[in-house]
Amino acid sequence: MVNFVAIDLETATSDRSSICQIGITEVIEGKILEPKSWLVQPKGNIYDPMNILIHGITPDDTINSPSFPEVWKDVLPFVQNKVVVAHNTSFDMYALRKAFDEYSMEYPTFDYYCTLRIARYIIKGCYSYSLDVISNYLGLDFGNHHKADSDSLGCALLLLKCLEKENCTLDELENKYNFHKGQFAPNVFIAHLQNEKPYKYKTIINGLEEHPELIDEGNYFYGKTVCFTGTCQYGSRKDLLQKVKNIGGIPVDNVTNNTDVLVIGQQDYRVVGSDGISNKQKKALSLLEKGHEIEILSETEFINRI
């Protein structure tokens, strides 16, 4: 039977170590147990407005909450030497690693899998693989998105659905889709990545700067070809394309058969017409209909994953 623990983290600021909530859902012999969550006081109890907008947690909610090291003592027994899953491990697992490093804590020991990546292998035809969209596509009800206990439940439900569709174990999924699980252990951190060599990073858009020291192989967009359409709200398009390039993604100007991700900003109806769909988006939708695995994201989804 299937045994694993789904985990979700919320952060207070753009600093990934600023964990303000942890949620877990245990699955024992295929049965989902009641989700649990802990509020965590980040250092200085400081929050960014954008983070509050996403998850609704404020400094007042955590003013009397324990710090991450104290909360982790309660969480550790649920994950130690277990199989752990998260939706978008390029965020959650790197946030954990930064928190452990920030507080000079020993790493726990567990293997982990990314349900976002697994869903992309197995569930075809969905325009986005963010937890709320893919769950709605599959008819999975997990409660309030961006509440750590609810999102951990959604992650657990999604993995069970994927395993049911493939009728196999997690180990068998690794062999079938040619990826390796991630791992935490004392002084060890290994990312959940595909086994094959990632797409070669190359300069495509003139004018973007080279920052090889910023490349992040665990980032969701590493090795992926990313295009933007519309007006960006979280910086200029050049700034966001630079972010893609910094982590080792491949920024491009146009949607082609090789494009992995199209990010949609605010559209100008005077340009795109009454349907509000740009030519790039129409091309992406056409590619989806033809079976190409291009993902369409909102700018907010892009910011959350980068």
C-alpha positions, 0 to 999 in steps of 0.5 A: 500500500502507499505510504507518504507525507505531503507537506506545504509551506507558506512564507512571509517574504521573498526570502524562502527561509521566512516560513510562516506556516507548515502543513502536512497530510499523512497517507498511511496504506493509501488512507488519508489522515486529517491534515495538520498545520502550524503557524511559525513566527518568521525572523522579526515577524516581518511580512511582504504585502504580496505574500499576505495577499497570497496566503492571508497570514499577517504579523498579528497571526504569528506574533505569539507563534513559536520560531521555525526551530521550535515548530520543526521539533513537532514536524520532524517525527512526521517526515523523518525517514519517510517519503515526502511529497510537495507540489512544486518542490523547487519552492518548498524543499529549497525553502526548507533548506534555506530555513535549516541553513538560516538556523544552523539546523541539521538536515532531516532524512527523507526522500521526496517527490514533486507532484507538480512534475509528476502531474505534468508527466501523467495528466495531459491536456490541462493548461496549468499545473498549479495546485488549484487548476490541476485539482479542479481539472481532476475534480479534487476538492482540497479546501482553501488554496494557499492554506498550508494544511489544505494545500498539503491535502491537495498534494496528497489527493493529486499524488494518489490520483496520479498513482491510480491512473498509472497503476504503479508505485513511486519507484516505478514512476521514476523508471517510467518517466526517467527522473530521480527523487530528491533527498534530504539527509545530514549534509546532503541535499539532492533535487528532484530532477530528470535524469537526462541532461537538461536542455543546454542553456544558451543566450537567445534574447540580446541585451539580457545579462549573464549571471552563471552564479545564479543558475538554480537547477532546482528551479521550476523554470530551469532548462525550460523555454519561457515566453511572455505576452501582455503587460507585466505587473511585477516588473518589466518584461525584460526584468522577468525574462532576466529572472528566467535567464538567471536561474538557467531558463531559456527566455524567448520572444515568440511561441514555437513548437519548442516553447515550454511555458507561456506567461500571460500578463495584462492584455490590452483589448485595443491590441488583442481585440474583444476576446482578450487573447493575444496571438501568442496565446492563440498559438499556445492553445493551438499547440495544446490542442495538437498535443504539445506540452506547453503550459500557460501560466498567469504572471502571479503563478510565474512569480510564485514558482520563480 
